[in-house]
Structures are given as C-alpha cells and as structure tokens.
Amino acid sequence: MALEGSNTLKDVFSESPEYMFREIIPVVSIVFIKHSQENEIIDKVLLVLLYLAERNEENTITMQHLTASLSKDEITLGSLFTMISSFASTSSEEILRFNAHQLLSRIIALCTDDTRMFLLQQLLTNSPFEQMKSAAIGILKEIVAQRLNQAYGKRHDNEVSERT
C-alpha cells in the first residue's frame, strides 16, 4: 500500500536544487535559531542540506549568490553559511559537527574561485572559533589537492593524446 502523499514528496525531490534551497532556507534558519539544542532535528536538516548541495554543480555559487535574499526573512546564503559554521564549531555532538563541516566543504566546492577564496578567508580570519580555523585549513588542503589532481590529469591526458 502506497503512503498517502508519497507522490507529493517525490514531486518535491524532483524539483531543481535551487528551488528546494529557496523552499527550505526559512525552515533551516528557524531550526538553527530556535531549536539549536534539538540534535535530531538539526541532524535531519543538515542531511537534507547535504543532499541538496550534492545535487548542484560546482563553480555555480558567485558573490552575488551569497548576498541575494533567499527568503522573505532576508536570509542569504552567506548568513546561512555563518550559522552553519558557528554551529559546526559549538555543537557538542561529533556527528553533527562532522555533517556541518561536510556541508560547509560542499558549499565551498560549489563556489566560483573568487567566492571560494572569500569564504575561506572569512573562516580563517573572522571566525572566533579555533576549530573552524582548523577546519578551514583542512578544506583549503582538500581544494589544493583536488586542483593539483585535476591539473595533473589534464596534463596526462594531453600527453597521451599527443602520442597517438
């Protein structure tokens, strides 16, 4: 027997990630502000945001996206990023910190180069939390390693194509 409303849920998840972000952002801000101690709710919100972030393409978030209003409450992606980074630094639950750090890393990966550097600079210089500064260094290392691997892969592909 099918659950009532299961088609509706399927329809929601078939929408574009951008649409889904806009729909969920007001809920996310309320959860992080009013329910920050309710770990089960925060966990679910982080997992939904991770799911949405994974469905987006890299190099799509620009500086304009960080400051554009995503909801009637004037929530921006930049303010959401700040909320998540604060939560990642202060949560007592290891799994929630891990998921929040994964989400921050994925959001940074979705950014264009200038936006990526801006967010990393914010984490490294403006964050009052040493844990977040350490996490930002880890994210920066990941980005550098990925870029070097991409550059090496392109160089290797070019060498192979020149030989044939």
C-alpha positions as CSV (number, residue, x, y, z in Angstrom):
1,M,0.0,0.0,0.0
2,A,1.4,3.4,-1.0
3,L,1.7,6.1,1.6
4,E,-0.7,9.0,1.2
5,G,1.2,11.9,-0.2
6,S,4.2,9.9,-1.4
7,N,3.7,11.3,-4.9
8,T,3.9,14.8,-3.5
9,L,7.2,14.0,-1.7
10,K,8.6,12.5,-5.0
11,D,7.5,15.7,-6.8
12,V,9.3,17.9,-4.3
13,F,12.5,16.0,-4.6
14,S,12.4,16.1,-8.4
15,E,12.4,19.9,-8.3
16,S,15.7,21.8,-9.0
17,P,18.1,22.1,-6.1
18,E,17.9,25.9,-6.3
19,Y,14.1,25.7,-5.9
20,M,14.5,23.3,-3.0
21,F,17.1,25.6,-1.3
22,R,14.7,28.5,-1.5
23,E,11.9,26.4,0.0
24,I,13.9,25.0,2.9
25,I,16.0,28.1,3.9
26,P,13.3,29.7,6.0
27,V,12.9,26.4,7.9
28,V,16.6,26.0,8.3
29,S,17.0,29.4,9.8
30,I,14.2,28.8,12.3
31,V,15.7,25.4,13.3
32,F,19.2,26.8,13.8
33,I,17.9,29.8,15.8
34,K,15.1,28.3,17.8
35,H,15.9,24.6,18.0
36,S,19.7,24.6,18.2
37,Q,19.7,22.1,21.1
38,E,17.5,19.6,19.4
39,N,20.0,17.3,17.8
40,E,17.6,15.0,15.9
41,I,16.1,18.0,14.1
42,I,19.4,19.6,13.4
43,D,20.7,16.2,12.1
44,K,17.8,15.9,9.6
45,V,18.2,19.5,8.4
46,L,21.9,19.0,7.8
47,L,21.3,15.8,5.9
48,V,18.7,17.4,3.7
49,L,21.0,20.4,3.0
50,L,23.9,17.9,2.2
51,Y,21.5,16.1,-0.2
52,L,20.6,19.4,-1.9
53,A,24.3,20.5,-2.1
54,E,25.3,17.3,-3.7
55,R,22.7,17.8,-6.5
56,N,24.3,21.1,-7.5
57,E,27.1,21.6,-9.9
58,E,30.5,23.0,-8.9
59,N,31.5,26.6,-9.7
60,T,27.9,27.9,-9.6
61,I,27.8,30.0,-6.4
62,T,29.0,33.5,-7.0
63,M,29.5,36.5,-4.7
64,Q,26.1,37.7,-5.8
65,H,24.5,34.5,-4.7
66,L,26.0,34.9,-1.2
67,T,24.2,38.2,-0.7
68,A,20.9,37.5,-2.6
69,S,17.9,37.1,-0.4
70,L,16.7,33.5,-0.3
71,S,13.5,34.1,1.7
72,K,11.0,36.6,2.9
73,D,13.1,36.9,6.1
74,E,16.0,38.2,4.0
75,I,18.1,35.1,4.8
76,T,21.1,34.9,2.5
77,L,23.4,32.0,1.6
78,G,26.2,34.0,3.4
79,S,24.2,34.2,6.6
80,L,23.3,30.5,6.3
81,F,27.0,29.7,5.9
82,T,27.8,31.7,9.0
83,M,25.0,29.9,11.0
84,I,26.3,26.5,9.9
85,S,30.0,27.4,10.7
86,S,29.1,28.7,14.1
87,F,27.0,25.5,14.8
88,A,29.9,23.3,13.5
89,S,32.2,25.0,16.0
90,T,30.0,24.8,19.0
91,S,28.0,21.6,18.8
92,S,28.7,19.0,21.4
93,E,27.7,16.2,19.1
94,E,30.6,14.8,17.0
95,I,28.3,13.5,14.1
96,L,26.6,16.9,13.9
97,R,29.9,18.7,13.7
98,F,31.1,16.3,11.0
99,N,27.9,16.8,8.9
100,A,28.1,20.5,9.3
101,H,31.8,20.5,8.3
102,Q,30.9,18.3,5.3
103,L,28.2,20.8,4.3
104,L,30.5,23.8,4.6
105,S,33.1,22.0,2.5
106,R,30.5,21.1,-0.2
107,I,29.1,24.7,-0.2
108,I,32.7,26.0,-0.7
109,A,33.3,23.5,-3.5
110,L,30.1,24.8,-5.3
111,C,31.6,28.3,-5.4
112,T,33.5,30.1,-8.1
113,D,37.1,30.7,-7.3
114,D,36.7,34.2,-6.0
115,T,33.8,33.3,-3.8
116,R,35.6,30.2,-2.6
117,M,38.5,32.3,-1.5
118,F,36.3,34.8,0.1
119,L,34.5,32.2,2.2
120,L,37.8,30.6,3.2
121,Q,39.2,33.9,4.1
122,Q,36.2,34.6,6.3
123,L,36.6,31.3,8.1
124,L,40.3,31.8,8.6
125,T,40.4,35.4,9.6
126,N,37.0,36.3,11.0
127,S,35.8,33.2,12.8
128,P,36.2,33.4,16.6
129,F,36.4,29.6,16.8
130,E,39.8,27.9,16.5
131,Q,38.1,24.7,15.5
132,M,36.6,26.4,12.5
133,K,40.0,27.9,11.5
134,S,41.5,24.4,11.6
135,A,38.6,23.0,9.6
136,A,39.1,25.8,7.0
137,I,42.8,24.8,6.7
138,G,41.6,21.2,6.1
139,I,39.1,22.4,3.4
140,L,41.8,24.5,1.8
141,K,44.2,21.5,1.7
142,E,41.4,19.4,0.0
143,I,40.8,22.1,-2.6
144,V,44.5,22.4,-3.4
145,A,44.8,18.6,-3.7
146,Q,41.8,18.4,-6.0
147,R,43.1,21.2,-8.2
148,L,46.5,19.6,-8.4
149,N,45.0,16.2,-9.3
150,Q,42.8,17.9,-12.0
151,A,45.8,19.7,-13.4
152,Y,47.9,16.5,-13.4
153,G,45.0,14.6,-15.1
154,K,44.7,17.2,-17.8
155,R,48.4,17.2,-18.4
156,H,48.5,13.4,-18.5
157,D,45.5,13.3,-20.9
158,N,47.3,15.9,-23.2
159,E,50.5,13.8,-23.2
160,V,48.5,10.7,-24.1
161,S,46.6,12.4,-26.9
162,E,49.9,13.8,-28.4
163,R,51.4,10.4,-28.6
164,T,48.5,9.0,-30.6
